[in-house]
Amino acid sequence: MKAGIFFTGSGPILLLTSYETLDDPQLVEKLETKGIKRYIAFEVDEDKVRERYGMHYTVVMNDLRQASDLRVLDYDGHHVFNMFRFDEMHPPVKHDA
């Protein structure tokens, strides 16, 4: 799984995905169907995500109602933004529909 902070028009969200990259065409298509047509995404280390989110991470990963290729871990933009330092984020990936 990859973890990414996606900065969208409504603020940052933290997603987990099984796609190889944060700009994989299938991921882009899936995000577009959810109304996310433009974003700047930063990959973050999944181990750090697991450590910082603890039980919530486990619950989201075990939620059978969510698609296995894309899971929303956190949609509270303020919380997401403050969970990771900039130096913990990989270089940005930009998508503009």
N, C-alpha and C positions, 0 to 999 in steps of 0.2 A: 504494500500500500504506500501511496504517496500522500503527504499532508501538505496542504497549501492554504495560504491566506489570500483570499480573493478580494481585492478592493473593487467594489461595484458602485453603481450610482446610489444605492441605499446604504452604503457603508461596508466595512470588512466582514467577511464570513470565513469560517474555517471549515474546509472540506477535506474528506478522505476519499481517495480514489484509487482504483486498481489500474488506471491508464498509465502508460509509461511516462508521459509528459503532461504538463499542465496546459499545453496547447494542442493536445491530441485532437484531430478533427472530430472524432466520435464524442469526446468530452465537450468540445465546443458546441456541437450539435445538441447534446443533452442539456447543457446550460442555457442555450438559446431557447429551447422549448420551455424552460422555467423562467424565461424573461430576462436572462442575463446575456446581453448581446455584446457587452463591452466590459473589459476588466483588465486590471493589472494584478498578476498573481505572483506570489513569492513562495517557493517551496520551503518548508521547514522540516527539520529532522523528526521523523515519526516517533523515535524513542523519546524525544523531549516532549512531544505532544502527549504521548501515553503517560509519561511521568507527571506532567502538569495537570492533566485532566483526570487522572486516576480512574475511579469507578465509572465516571461518566463516559470515558473512552470505551471501557469494556461494555457498558450498556448499549452504546451506539453501535459498536461492532457486532453485538449479538442480536440486534433488532432485525428480525426477519422480515419486517414490513418494508424496510428500505432496500433499494436495489444494491446489490453487492459492489457495483462498479462506481457508485457515487453516494457518499453519506455526508450529511451535514452534522458536524460536531458542535459548532457554536455559531449562532447568528446574532449574538449580542456584540455589535461592532465595537463598543467601548471596551468590553472585556477582551475580545480577540486582539485588539490593537495593543493592549497593555500586557498580554501574556508573553510576548516575544520581543527581544531587543532587535534592532535593525541588523546588528552584526550576526544574528542567528538566522537571518533570512538569506536564501540563495538569490542570485541575480534575478531581476524581474522578467516575467513573461507577459507580453502585452497582446491583447486581442481586441480588435476593433471591427465590428461587423460591417 
